[in-house]
Amino acid sequence: MNSTSKITDVPVEILIAEDSPTQAQQLLHILEQQGYCVTHAANGRLALEAARRSKPTLIISDVIMPEMDGYELCRSIKSEPGLRNTPVILVTTLSDPQDVIRGLECRADNFILKPYDEHHLLNRVQFVLMNRGTGNAEQTGMPVEVFFNGQNYLITADRLRILNLLLSTYDAAIQRNKEVTLAKDDLHRLNTKLEAANDELEAFAHTVSHDLRAPLRHIRSYAQYLTRSDSSTLSEPDREFLEHIVGATERMNRLIEDLLAFSRMGMSDLRQVSINPQSLLDEVFRQIQPEIGMRNIVWKRNPLPSLQADPALLRQVFINLLLNAVKYSRPRNPAEIEIGCLAETPDEIVIFIRDNGVGFDMKYANKLFGVFQRLHRQEEFEGTGVGLANVRRIIARHGGRTWAEGKIDYGATFYFTLPSKVPGIANEQRLA
């Protein structure tokens, strides 16, 4: 048996009050490894009944439990003549400043932080066991009324217990601060590595995309030259093969352009200003008019609130989403496309673009915004699978969210959010 398992010559019996089987097993293992005799109760009521029967040397109780919480258990222990000398250690996250006040109010002897640090836990246990005879639980201090956070608390613990509890709280706070500092340092190192990896990936994508363009231009040029040659030198199948090559190079060129745009998205600086969305949409419609052509489309443009974003990037979001709606509503005559504001709160503005097109199966919704992810064949609807990925990346850079809802043959609705307020934006020039 380890030396910590006895205080003087009296065997140490510890009662654990913990409703979580996992947490209880962890505590049992740590304490039994030190030679302590440990029993367990699943809640405060059962722990009180067990304490009355066995008179444990020490009680370790979780704060949050059903039927009777740790504070009430401690208060009951300290109120019973046969148990009031039994030290009680409360297990808590100390996330609420009132935890300390409640601990003083119920005359707890110490705190242990959750999740457990084994070394810290054993030090607290040994400290309480070694000092459990130094105070006189029969003599409580003068009642002191403490007003904290809108509530009154009556503190009756003796001075030594108050001092020990406050010291243990201070020690726990230092321990938690060390853990937070280490976690922040780890997070900083991981973020640095992630930023470096992202920079390398973007530079690689940009370089590869740029270097692919030259040989692709040569392939397309030679294929186009051959298709324009004397028809007597080419068979009809050969001419069709060359046309397929030209079409493939054009699709590959669009893919490279989209990939370049996607890689540049993370390199450009974000300039957020207050934007008049109606003026921006007018500009967007002029830009996409060649893609619309003579299509029969019923447009519904609802009023939109002022938006705070990078104008060039937000323009790209609207272009991608509107062209997406135009493309996938092609089988409809007339096609119906609606733009509007779903909600406006102090935190965010929700914009939607809805169409009556071919829609999609919601079980594949998580794939829509992935790079090169497509839910339809190239023969049905052209595209590279990069446009929606660009939308998500742009909106994420603004601190917003993107998602979509749809049903096969009943159209789709794409949503994105933008923060309602951006710090410092009042000093930016308004984009009319």
Protein Blocks (a to p, Z undefined) as FASTA:
>chain_A
ZZklpghjbccddddddfblklmmmmmmmmmmnopacdddfbfklmmmmmmmnopabdcd
dfbdghiafklmmmmmmmpmklmmpccddddehlafklmmmmmmnopabdcdddddfklm
mmmmmmmmmmmmmpcfklccddddddeehiacddfbdfklmmmmmmmmmmmmmmmmmmmm
mmmmmmmmmmmmmmmmmmmmmmmmmmmmmmmmmmmmmmmmmmmmmmmmcfklpcfklmmm
mmmmmmmmmmmmmmmmmmmmmmmmmmpccddddddfklmmmmmmmmmmmmnmmaccdddd
dddddddddfklmmmmmmmmmmmmmmmmmmpccdddddddfbdcfkbccdddddfbebpa
fklmmmmmpghiafbdfklpgcehlmmmmmmmmmmmnopacdddddehiapaddddddfb
dghklmpccdZZ
